[in-house]
Amino acid sequence: QVQLVESGGGLVQAGGSLRLSCAASGRTFSPYVMGWFRQAPGKEREFVAGIRWLGRNTYYADSVKGRFTISRDNAKNTVYLQMNSLKPEDTTVYYCAAAIMYRSVWSSPTAYDYWGQGTQVTVSS
């Protein structure tokens, strides 16, 4: 049904910026929450940021608060993650996700119904 495609990853030096995009397919796309996660090999998928589709409520992991900004364009079925002041520890694969039903815990991967394939972000020192 719903397909999510991430883009915008790449290689940057520490202190640099990237903007990730996640485009959703379908004309009837209307999630409650869109989120960004990241996952390093052998580690648990980690919540990064989330945003309500019909409001401006946003949530951030402590590790990215003040550096990353999540936003969305409902008309384009797209969510963005602006990443500033990047650090080497931000290096990993980033995934976007969509929650069709409302769930109170935005930081849990189990709250989301659809996932993209991921985009690689590498930050050099």
N, C-alpha and C positions, 0 to 999 in steps of 0.2 A: 504494500500500500504506500505508505509514506517513505520517501527516500531523502536522506540528508547527505549533502556533499560539502565537505570542508575545502577551503583553499586559503592561500596567503602565508603558509608556512615557509620557512627558509632559514638561511644562516645569517646571523648578525653578531656583531661584537657586543660585549657587555656595555650596558648603558644605552643601547640602541632600541629601536621600536619596530613592531610588526603589527599589522591588523589582520586578524583571521576573519573569514567569512564562512557562513554556513547557510546554504540555500536549500530550501525544502521544496519538493515537488508536490503537485496537486493543487487544484483550484479551491479545494475545501479545507485546506490546512488551517486549523484553529486550535493550537495547543493552549494549555493553561500556563505552562512554564517551558522556557528554553534554557538549556544549561550548557556549560563548557566543563569538561573534565580533562585530566591528563593522566597518563599511565606510563611508568617506566617498566622495563622488562623485569619480571619477577615480583613486581609490587602491586598493591591494590590500586584500583582506579580511584583517583583523587578529585574531589570537587574543586572547581576553580571559581565559577561564577554562575549566577542564574538570574533570569529576568521574567517577570510576568508578561504575557503577551498583550493583555488589554490594559495594563497599567504601567507604572514606572517603578514598581518595587524591584529592587535589586539586592542580591546577596553575594558576598565575596568571602573566599577563604582568607584567613588572616595573613597568609604568606604573600598574597597579591594585592591586598587592600591598599589603596592609594597609588598603585602602579598600573593596574588593569582596569578597564572600563567596558562593561557589557552594554550593548544597545541593540535595537532591532528596527527593521523597516517592515511593517505589516503588509504593506502593499506589494512588496517584493518577496514576501515569505523568507526573509533573510535575517539572521542574527549575526552580530559582529562581536569580536573581542579585540579591543585596542590594548596593546601591551607596550608599556613604556618602561624605561629604566630596567631593561631586561638583565637578568643575572644568569650566570652559568647553571645554577640549580634549576632554572626554568626549562632547561633542555629536556625534551621528551616529546612524545606524540600527544597531540591535543585532539579531543573528540567533542563534537557537538551532539546534543541529545534533546529529544522532545518528550514532554510529559503530556499525554492527552487528557488524563484525569487529574483532578486536583489532588495533591498529596502534600502533607504538611512538612515533610522532611526533604528539602530540596537537595541536600548534600549527599544523599544516598543514591548510588547508581540504580537501585531497585525501584526508585520512584519514576524512572523514565522508560518509555515504551519503544522509542526508536533511536537508533544510533548511526552516526556517520562512520566512515572507514578510517578517519583520522588524517591529520596533517603534521608533518615533522617540523619541530622548532628546535634549532640548535643555536646556542649562545656561546660564543668563544670568549675566553678571558684575555 
